[in-house]
């Protein structure tokens, strides 16, 4: 998300570099460009107008202090205004109430509501250590009930069964009663969606809300609908006391207008972002971190948190010990590293949180996809255990077999073995005295084409 906006803003602010002072003239030109970038990101016009006015008022006459360039001074102003636009603080779920905490999920059909509920159940279990019960009141679509049952099994949440001939209110009340009896911490209630907002839908969800008085009422909305997402959220909020919004499909939304508009239009905070199709692809919404991503400043905090959650610490410790002892880094170790990358959202999931992405050439960004990682893993899986341990024995006939088994080519196998040799040398340096600093100094020469060199498996 925000890739187009981030790229545009990076170019705009870069144009200010080298100037000793922010003047009315260069501020006006820059504001015009920022205004166009925001409008192209599908941010609502009144919000863009207010955003620009606030920055312009603060920027005129600002001195460049110490080592700051005008671009850096303006970046701070834009960053602070973006944070203000999206909310000064991260609004977390209210989980401090007497259990069970009831969370009602609302949204249109096709917004990803049921999948988001399962992702939220997993997040609550994994990060908050809560027991979770889920129930569906979507009596119009038996397939939705079946889908939730399947997803509940995947995330190991308790599923409360419901049927098409039941009253949604009764389903929800019985689910909450079950949770109380079993001392479950959180109850997630899925509701029926429609292709559009209608009176019948609103009446039903109002009746349901009044009957169970949930602690949280979250509206799930597709970010790719842009301004429509914010307007739909407002319509729901006018009829229902929402406590927050979950933006889905943000991995496919290059503009980001919904995220920048919703808080101002609805007055409600964005609480979570759906960042992919996988069941773990949900992250809390932090306005300051998102503002940093938009301006190409990265989001190291979120990256560190993801590493803490997803990296297998035992495997990492064993690998570090193995390398320190001078033992050879092999293709099985390499495959484990690729799996760790996948758990952290893949290449772009990691790189998008690193500073400076906006300044990379498009050709380099295009190479940063997970297809090559999947191919590499398939090739390694097609090898025998002996070949993975001793890649030097892989001759022409073995390469043909590996290529056929993985659906790739001999050229791809050759490329993998070449890349692996570079990785092996890096790991050998790491095991030597002062090896980490030597490896870091040599690293730029081993990054993918478009960033510095051609060693790691990104393209």
N, C-alpha and C positions, 0 to 999 in steps of 0.2 A: 504494500500500500504506500501511497505518497511518492512513488518513484518519479512520476512526471513532474509533480510539484517540487520535489527535492532537487531534481536536475535543473529546473527553471530558476529556482531561487539561488542555487549555487552559482549559476552563471551571472545572475543579476548582481549578487553581492561581490563576486570576484571583480566585476567592472569597477568597483570603488577602490580597489587596492592601489596603493601608490599615491593617493591624494592625502594631503596633510590635514584637511578639515572638512567636516560636513557642511556644505553650503546649501542655501535654498534651491539653487539650480540643480546640483547633483542629487539632492534629496527628492526633488520633484520628479526627475527622470527615473530614479530608482523606484519611487512609489508607484509610478505609472506601470512599470514592468511587474512589480509585485502584485498590483491590482489585476493585471492580465493573467498572471500565473494562478492567482486564487480563483478567478472566474473560470479559467480553463479546467481547474480542479473541481468545478461544479459546486463551489461554495455560494451560498445564497447572497444575492446582491446587497441587501441591507447590511449583512454581516461584514462583507468586504468593505463597504463604505465606512462603517464604524472602525474597523480594523486599521484601515489606512489613515483615517483622521487621528486616531490615537498615536500611532507611530510618528506621523508627521509633526504633531504638536510636541512630542518629546525630542525629536531628532534635530529640529532646527536650532543651530547654535551650540550643539553639543561639541565640546572640545575633545580632541584626541589626546588621551592622557598616557603618559609613560610609553610603553611599546605598542599600544593598541593602534591599529590602522583604522581608517573610517569604516572599512568593511566589517572589521571585528566589532566596532562600537555599534554599528547598525544591526549586526547579527544578534547582539545581546538584546537590543530593543525588540527585534522581531521575535526572538525566542520568548522573551517575557510576555509579549502580547499573545503569542500562540498559546502559552500556558494559561493565560487569563481567559482566552477564548474557550478552551476546552475544560477549564476548571482548575483552580489553584492546587487542589489536592486529589489524590486517588481516593475514591469513595468505595470502601470495601463493603461486603455483605454484613448485615447485622446478624451475627451468629451468637450474640451474648444473651439472647432471650431464653426463657425456660424451654427446654426441649419438649416436644420436637419443634424446631424452627421450620415454619412452612413457607416455601417459596413457590409462587405461582408464575408459570411461564405463558406469555401471550405472544401472538404474532400472526402474520398472514401465512397462508399455505405456500410452501416453497421457500420460506425464509431460512429453513434449517433449524426449526424450533426443537423438534424431537431429538435430533443429533446433538444440538447444543445442550439440551437437558442432560443427556448422557455424558457429554464432556464435562459439564459442571459437576455431575455426580462424581466423576473420576477425580476432578480437581479437589473437591471437598474431602474425598477419602485420602488422596495422596499428600496434599499440602496442609490440610487443616485437621487431619486424623479424625474425621467425623464418620459415623455410620450413617448410611443414606438409604431411604426407601423411595421408590419412584412409582408413580401411578399416572395413567392416561385417562382423561375425561373426554377424549375425542371419539364419541360413540358413533359418529357418522362415517368413520373410516376404520374398519376393523384392522386394515393393514397397518395403520399407525400404532395400534395397540400391540400388534405382533412385532412391529419394528422396535418398539420400546422394550419389549420383553427380551428380544435378542441383544439389544445394546446393553441392557441391565446386566445380562450374563457376562458380557465382555468386560464391563467395568467393575463387576462383582458388587453391584448394589442390589438390595432386595427389591423384587418386583411385586407390586400389588395387582392382582388380575382384575380386569374389568371386561364388560361385555356390551355389545351394541344396544341391547334392550334396557340398559340401566340409565337412571337419571345421573347426569354429571355431578350434581351437588351431593347425592348419596354416595357416589364413588369416592369423591374427595373426602367426605366426612368419615367414611369407613376406613380409608387409607390412613388418615390422621389418627383414628382410634387404634388401628393396628400398630402404628409407630409408637404410640404412648404405651401400649401394652408390652411391646418388645423393647422399650427404652431406646428407640432409634433417635439419633441426634437431629437429622434433617429430613424433611419430606419435600420432594420435588413433584409438583403437579403439572402435567402437560394438559394443554387445552386445545379445543378445535380451532383450526385456522380456516380462512376463506381466501378466495382469489382476490377479494377486495373487501373493504370495510362495509358492513351492512347492519341494519337495525337489529336483525335477528341475532347476529353474532354478538353485538354489543350488549343486548339484553341478557343473553345467556351468561356471558363472562361477568357482567355486573352482578347477576344473581349468585353466581359461584363465589365471587369475591366477598359479597356481603355475608354469605353463609359460613365461610371459613376464616375470614379476616386474616389473610397471610401477613407474615412479617416483611416479606419482600415480594414485589410484583415487578417482574422483569419483562420488558418488551424486546423481543428478538426480531431484528430487521436486517435485510440484505443490504450491505454497504454499496453494492454495485448499482443500486437504484439512485444513488446520489442525493440530490435535493428531495426527491420523492421519499427517501428513507426518513429524512427529518420531518417532512410534512405528515407522513403516516404515523410516526411516533407522536407527533403533536395531537393528531386526531384521537389516538388511543388515550393519551394523557388527559385530554379534555373529558373523556368518558370514564376513565379509570384512574385511581390514584397510583400511578407508576412510581417506583422507587429507583428505577434505573433502566439502562438500555444495554443490550448485547448486540454488537455489530458483527455480523457473520460475513464470510467470503471475502475478508479483507486481503487475502493473498492474491485474489484476482482483480482487486480494485486498485488501479494505478493512480487514480485521481485523489481520493481521500476526502472529497467534499462533505460526505455524510459525517465523518468524524469531527470536522471543523464546524459543522452547522448545528448538530443535534442539541448540544448543551444550551446554546443561545436561543434556539427555537422552542425547545420544550421546557427548559429550566431543570432538566433531569440529567444526572451524570451518566456517562458511558462507564459501565463497570467491567465489561470484558470484551475482548476481541477474539473472534473465531479466525484462526490464521492458517487453516488448511482442512483437509478432509479427514485426517487421522483423528482417532479418539482422544489423543493428548494435545490436539492443536487448539488450545484455548489459553489465553494469557490475560491477567488483570490489566486494566487500562490505567497507565500512569501518564498524565498530561505532560509532565516535564520531560519524561523519557521520549514520548512521541514527538514533542517539539524538537528535541535533539536529533532524532532520526530524520525529521523533515529537513533540517538544516545541514544534514550530512555530518553531524557531530557524533553519530553512533549511539549505542545504548549498551554500554559495557555491563551495567548493573544487571539488566535482564539476562544477558549472555552468561554472566557468572551464576545467576540463580538457576538457569537452565542446565548448566554444567553440573551444579550441585545435585540437581534432581535426577539427571539422566545418565551421568557417567558412572560406569561400574568401577567403584573405587578399588575393589579387591583386584580386578584385572589390571587396572592402571598401576597399582602398587607392585604387582608381580612383574609387569613389563619393565617398570623402572628398575627394579632389583635385578632383573635379567640383563638389561643393557649395562647397568653399572658394573656387573661382573664380567662384562666383555663378551657375553654370549651373543650370537648372531640374531638379528631382527629378521624374522622370516615372513612368508606370505600369509601364514595364519594370523600373525600379529597384525599385519597390514590389513587383513580382512576385518579384524576386530576394531581397528581404528575407523574403518569406513562405516561400520555399524554404529559406532558412537556418534559419528557425524550425522547419520540418518536420524538417530534419536533426538538430536538437537535441532531438527528442522531442516536438515540437508545443508548443502553449500550456501544457498542464498539465505536460508534461515540464520546462518551464522554471520555471513558477510554483511547482510543488511544491517546488522547491529554494530558493525565496526566503523570507526570514523573514516571519512574520506570516500565513501562509496559513490557519492554524487559526482566526484571529479574523475571517476574512471571512464575510459572510453566505452562506448556502447558495445564495441566488438568484444571487449573483455567481459562485460556483464553477460553478453549472450552466451559466452562459454561456461558461465557459472550455473550449470544445471546439474541435476542429479542423475541424468541419463547415463553419463559416463561412469558414475559411481556404481550404478546398477549393473552395467556391463562388466566392470572390473570384478565385482563380487561374483557374477555369474561365471567368469573365467576362472577365478580362484576355486570356486565350488566344483568346477569341472576337472580340476587337477586331483591326482592321488595325494594321499597324505605325505608320501615321500617327496613328491614334487613340490608341495607347499613348504616342506622343511628344507629341501635342497634344490632350489630353483635352477642351479647350475646344470642339473641333469636333463633339463628340458631341451630336447633336440627337435629336429624338423618334424619327425613323425608324431612326437608328443604334442607339438604345437598344433598340428592338423587336427588331432583328436580333441584337444582343448577347445579349439575354434568351433568345431562341429558341435560339441557338447554344450557350448554356451551361446550358440547362434551368432557368433561374431566371425572375425576373419583372422588369418595368420598375422596380418599387419597389426591388428589390434592387440594380439597376444605379444608380439614383439615390442609394441609401444608400452604395454603394461610392464614387461620385464625390464625395459630400459628405465621407466619411472621408478620401479621398485629398487633397482640398483642405486639410483640417486638417493632414495629414502634410506637405504641400508647404510650408505656412506655417511649420511647425516647422523644417523643413530650411532655409528661407530665414533664419530667425532664427539658426540654428546657424552659417550662413556669415558672419554679421556679427560685428563686434568685441564680445567679451563675450557672444556668442550662446549659448554652451553654458550659462552660468549663467542667462541669461534663459529658455532653453528648459526647464531643470530646474525653475525656479520655477513655470513655467506648466504643467508636466506633470501634476500632480494633477487639474487641471480637464479633462484629456484622456484620463483612464483610463476603462475600461469601467463601465457602470452597476453600482452595488453597491460600487465601489471609489472612485469620485469624480466621474465625469462621463460622457462618451459619445462619445469620438472614435475610439479604435483599434478594429480589426476583431475584436472578441471576442464580439460577441453581436448 
